[in-house]
């Protein structure tokens, strides 16, 4: 039986489709992530400069698959390690979540093929499709690396030289059991960092933010820390407490999903964590810290205190998702992981986008080889120190 495919392209059409999507997720869909909840997807797709492109697959009039996509213009950074060599204007289509939302009784392979055919019909609307953290051992990754995708006129490129990981913490029975499973030195270092920070601050406290009325003050703290953080110095988005940011996070809090934290030292914010809890999973979306306090490891201390709070909370999650990347604190605090990668699906007709992604793949490979060769040497250590002096953003977040 052939599939009927529809592409939702406007906020009005999205609003009309949301009740059906919500009923599908509640009653018929298999696994789905926080960003694939219809209400959360609507919040994301209502962002400034974002256009909805939601692919809907039906069979016999019944919803079988939803691929929530966000389209926006961007300037893709071509990077050699920490150095940005150029920024190329492209139209980026991004999947919300790690896979398509597929019904429990639906043919998953047929649904993925229907979505790719719909993308082919959108030829000319986008240059790249980004899957931000594609599980490399999953069925979608297998399909994207198969001849079937190339037969539809697409190429899948993973620019990173080596696969990375999504680190998670599956919460054991108690915090004491979790701490006991740590290496003695790791546990000692975390407790020592916490003690040193408390001694230096004299009056330190962690505030948890879950209610809509607490969002404006929380985002003022976030903005204060973010303006001097390593993320801002690497050119990340600017002001964090604008009216649109407040409204968006208040909508999240209104659904009961917000669970964020700020670390105050003598009433001064020195670290923050933006997090969401949905369907038993706490997702740590973003963390930042004030580099003036870096010697006290505020990011690591806050992460450790968040983990402790998760165990003590009445609304205790089953899983903490630290997200994509190889930050040291994720290795230290997590207890399981899976291989993932940033994947880009490129239409063969978009020649500039194909050359950009192939060029980035070559640059990543050359950087990885150079790093392996020079990082352990005295010259490599001097280069890293020089880069950090010229731009503190070249230093990683504290761990």
C-alpha positions in Angstrom: 0.0 0.0 0.0 1.4 3.4 -1.0 2.0 6.1 1.5 0.2 9.5 1.5 2.8 12.2 2.3 2.1 15.8 3.4 4.5 18.5 4.2 3.4 21.0 6.8 4.9 24.4 5.9 3.2 27.1 7.8 2.4 27.9 11.5 -1.3 27.8 10.7 -1.1 24.3 9.1 1.1 23.2 12.1 -1.5 24.4 14.5 -4.2 22.4 12.7 -2.0 19.3 12.7 -0.9 19.4 16.4 -4.0 17.6 17.9 -3.6 14.6 15.5 0.2 14.6 16.2 -0.4 14.7 19.9 -2.9 11.8 19.8 -0.4 9.8 17.6 2.4 10.3 20.1 0.3 9.4 23.1 -1.5 6.3 21.7 0.4 4.9 18.7 4.0 6.2 18.4 7.0 4.3 19.5 10.0 6.0 21.2 10.1 9.8 20.8 12.3 12.5 22.4 11.5 15.7 24.3 11.8 17.8 21.1 9.4 15.6 19.3 6.6 16.2 21.7 4.1 18.3 19.6 3.9 21.1 22.1 7.7 21.4 22.4 8.1 21.1 18.6 5.7 24.0 18.2 7.8 26.1 20.6 11.0 25.4 18.6 9.3 25.9 15.3 7.9 29.3 16.4 11.5 30.6 16.9 12.8 33.7 15.1 13.9 32.9 11.6 12.6 29.3 11.8 10.2 27.8 9.2 8.3 24.6 9.9 8.8 21.7 7.5 7.0 18.7 9.1 6.8 15.6 6.9 3.7 13.6 7.7 3.3 10.0 6.4 -0.1 8.2 6.4 -1.1 4.8 5.3 -4.8 4.0 4.7 -5.6 7.4 6.2 -3.8 6.5 9.5 -0.8 8.4 10.7 2.3 6.3 10.5 5.3 8.6 10.8 6.2 12.2 11.6 9.5 13.9 10.7 9.6 17.3 12.5 12.1 19.5 10.6 13.1 23.2 11.1 14.4 25.3 8.2 16.5 28.3 8.7 19.3 30.3 7.0 22.7 30.0 8.6 26.4 30.6 7.9 28.1 27.2 8.2 31.6 27.6 9.8 34.4 25.8 8.0 36.8 24.9 10.9 40.3 23.5 11.3 40.1 22.5 14.9 39.5 25.6 16.9 40.0 28.0 14.0 37.1 29.2 11.9 38.5 29.6 8.3 35.3 30.8 6.6 31.5 31.0 7.1 29.4 29.8 4.1 25.7 30.9 3.8 23.5 27.8 3.5 19.8 26.9 4.1 19.9 24.3 6.9 17.1 21.8 7.6 17.4 20.3 11.0 15.6 17.2 12.4 14.2 17.6 15.9 15.3 14.5 17.7 17.5 11.6 16.7 15.1 9.7 14.4 11.7 10.1 12.8 8.7 9.4 15.0 7.3 6.1 13.8 4.2 4.3 14.8 4.5 1.0 16.7 2.8 -1.0 14.0 4.2 0.9 11.1 6.8 -0.4 8.7 9.8 1.6 9.8 11.8 1.1 6.7 9.0 2.1 4.4 8.4 5.2 6.6 12.1 6.3 6.3 11.9 5.8 2.5 8.7 7.9 2.3 10.4 10.7 4.3 13.5 10.7 2.0 11.2 10.8 -1.1 9.4 13.8 0.5 12.8 15.5 1.0 13.6 14.9 -2.7 10.3 16.6 -3.6 11.6 19.6 -1.5 14.7 19.9 -3.8 15.7 23.6 -4.0 14.3 24.5 -0.5 17.3 23.4 1.5 21.0 22.8 1.1 21.7 20.5 4.1 19.7 18.3 6.4 21.3 18.1 9.8 20.9 15.1 12.2 22.7 16.5 15.2 23.4 13.3 17.1 22.7 10.3 14.9 23.1 7.0 16.7 25.7 5.3 14.5 24.5 1.8 15.3 20.8 2.5 14.7 18.5 1.7 11.8 18.4 5.2 10.5 22.2 5.4 10.3 22.2 2.1 8.5 19.7 3.4 5.9 21.5 6.7 5.4 24.8 4.9 4.6 23.0 2.5 2.2 22.8 2.6 -1.7 19.1 3.3 -1.3 19.8 6.8 -0.1 22.2 7.5 -3.0 19.6 6.1 -5.4 17.2 8.9 -4.2 19.8 11.5 -5.0 21.3 12.2 -1.6 24.7 11.8 0.1 25.2 11.3 3.8 28.4 12.9 5.2 29.7 12.7 8.8 32.4 15.4 8.9 34.1 14.4 12.2 37.2 12.3 11.9 36.2 10.1 14.8 32.8 9.1 16.2 31.8 10.8 19.4 29.5 9.7 22.1 26.3 10.6 23.8 27.0 10.2 27.5 24.2 9.3 30.0 23.7 8.4 33.6 21.2 5.7 34.4 20.4 6.4 38.0 21.1 3.5 40.4 19.1 2.9 43.6 20.6 5.8 45.6 23.1 8.6 45.5 25.3 6.7 47.9 25.4 3.7 45.5 26.2 6.1 42.6 29.1 7.8 44.5 30.4 4.5 45.8 30.7 3.2 42.2 33.0 6.2 41.3 36.8 5.8 41.4 38.0 7.0 44.8 40.2 9.8 43.3 37.2 11.1 41.2 34.9 11.2 44.2 37.6 12.9 46.3 38.4 15.5 43.6 34.7 16.4 43.1 34.1 16.8 46.9 37.3 18.8 47.3 36.3 21.2 44.4 32.9 21.7 46.1 34.5 22.4 49.5 37.0 24.9 48.0 34.3 26.7 46.1 32.1 27.0 49.2 35.1 28.3 51.3 35.9 30.9 48.6 32.4 32.0 48.1 31.5 32.2 51.9 27.8 32.2 50.9 27.2 29.8 48.0 23.8 28.3 47.0 22.2 26.4 44.1 18.8 27.6 42.9 16.5 25.2 41.0 14.2 26.8 38.5 11.0 25.0 37.5 8.1 27.6 37.5 7.2 30.2 34.9 7.4 33.1 37.3 11.1 32.2 38.1 12.2 32.3 34.5 12.9 36.0 34.1 15.3 36.1 37.0 16.9 32.8 35.9 17.6 34.1 32.4 19.1 37.3 33.8 21.6 35.1 35.7 22.2 33.1 32.5 22.9 36.2 30.5 25.2 37.5 33.2 27.3 34.3 33.1 27.0 33.8 29.4 28.4 37.2 28.4 31.8 36.2 29.9 31.7 32.4 29.2 33.8 30.5 26.8 30.7 29.8 24.6 30.1 33.6 24.1 33.8 34.1 23.3 33.5 31.5 20.5 30.8 33.5 18.9 27.7 31.8 20.2 24.4 33.7 20.2 24.3 37.0 22.2 21.7 38.3 24.8 20.0 35.4 26.6 17.2 37.2 28.5 15.3 38.9 25.8 11.5 38.9 25.8 11.3 36.0 23.3 13.7 33.9 25.4 11.6 34.5 28.5 8.3 33.6 26.7 9.8 30.4 25.2 11.2 29.1 28.5 8.0 30.1 30.4 6.0 28.0 27.9 8.3 25.1 28.6 7.9 25.6 32.4 4.1 25.8 31.9 4.1 22.2 30.7 6.1 21.1 33.7 9.2 20.3 31.7 11.7 22.9 32.9 14.4 21.9 35.4 17.3 24.3 35.4 19.9 25.4 37.9 22.0 28.4 38.8 25.0 28.5 41.2 25.3 31.7 43.2 28.4 32.8 45.1 27.6 35.7 47.4 24.5 36.4 45.2 26.7 36.5 42.1 25.8 33.9 39.4 29.0 31.9 38.5 27.5 28.9 36.6 24.2 27.8 35.1 22.6 24.7 33.6 19.5 24.7 31.4 17.7 21.4 31.6 14.4 19.7 30.8 12.7 16.7 32.2 10.3 14.7 30.1 9.1 11.1 30.2 11.6 10.0 32.8 14.6 11.6 31.1 16.4 14.7 32.4 18.2 16.4 29.4 21.1 18.7 30.3 20.8 21.1 27.4 23.5 23.6 28.2 25.9 24.5 30.9 28.1 27.7 31.3 30.4 29.2 33.9 32.2 32.4 34.7 35.9 31.9 33.7 36.9 34.3 36.6 35.9 31.3 38.9 37.5 28.6 36.7 40.1 27.6 39.3 37.2 26.5 41.5 35.6 24.3 38.8 32.1 25.8 39.1 30.8 23.8 36.1 31.9 20.5 37.6 30.6 21.4 41.0 27.2 22.4 39.6 27.0 19.2 37.6 27.7 17.1 40.6 25.2 19.0 42.7 22.6 18.5 40.0 23.1 14.8 40.0 22.7 14.8 43.8 19.5 16.8 43.5 18.1 14.3 40.9 18.4 11.5 43.4 16.8 13.5 46.2 13.9 14.8 44.2 10.3 13.5 44.4 10.3 13.9 40.6 13.3 11.6 40.1 14.2 10.7 36.5 15.3 7.3 35.3 18.0 8.7 33.0 20.2 11.8 32.8 21.2 12.7 29.2 24.4 14.8 29.1 24.1 15.2 25.4 26.5 14.9 22.5 30.2 15.5 22.9 33.3 14.4 24.7 33.6 16.9 27.6 35.5 15.3 30.5 32.7 15.9 33.0 30.4 13.6 30.9 32.9 10.8 31.2 33.3 11.4 34.9 29.6 11.6 35.8 28.1 9.3 33.2 27.9 5.5 33.4 26.9 4.5 29.9 27.2 5.9 26.4 26.6 5.1 22.7 28.4 6.2 19.5 26.9 9.1 17.7 27.8 11.6 15.1 26.7 14.8 13.4 25.4 13.7 10.1 24.5 15.9 7.1 22.3 14.6 4.3 23.1 16.6 1.1 21.1 16.6 -2.1 23.5 15.8 -5.0 22.1 18.9 -6.8 23.5 21.2 -4.1 27.1 21.3 -5.3 28.3 24.1 -3.0 26.9 22.3 0.1 28.5 19.0 -1.0 31.9 20.6 -1.5 31.6 22.5 1.9 30.8 19.3 3.8 33.5 17.3 2.0 36.0 20.1 2.7 35.0 20.1 6.4 35.6 16.3 6.5 39.1 16.7 5.0 39.9 19.5 7.5 38.7 17.4 10.4 40.8 14.5 9.3 43.9 16.7 8.9 43.4 18.3 12.3 43.0 14.9 13.9 46.2 13.7 12.4 48.1 16.9 13.4 46.7 16.7 16.9 47.8 13.1 17.3 51.3 14.0 16.1 51.9 17.3 17.9 49.7 17.4 20.9 52.0 15.4 23.2 55.1 17.5 22.2 56.4 20.6 23.8 55.6 22.6 20.7 52.0 21.3 20.8 51.6 22.4 24.5 53.0 25.8 23.7 50.6 26.3 20.8 47.6 25.4 23.0 48.8 27.9 25.7 49.2 30.6 23.0 45.7 30.0 21.6 44.2 30.3 25.1 46.1 33.6 25.8 44.9 35.0 22.5 41.3 33.8 23.0 40.1 32.2 26.2 37.4 30.5 24.2 39.9 28.0 23.0 39.9 26.5 26.4 37.3 23.8 27.0 34.6 24.0 29.7 35.9 23.0 33.1 35.6 19.4 34.0 
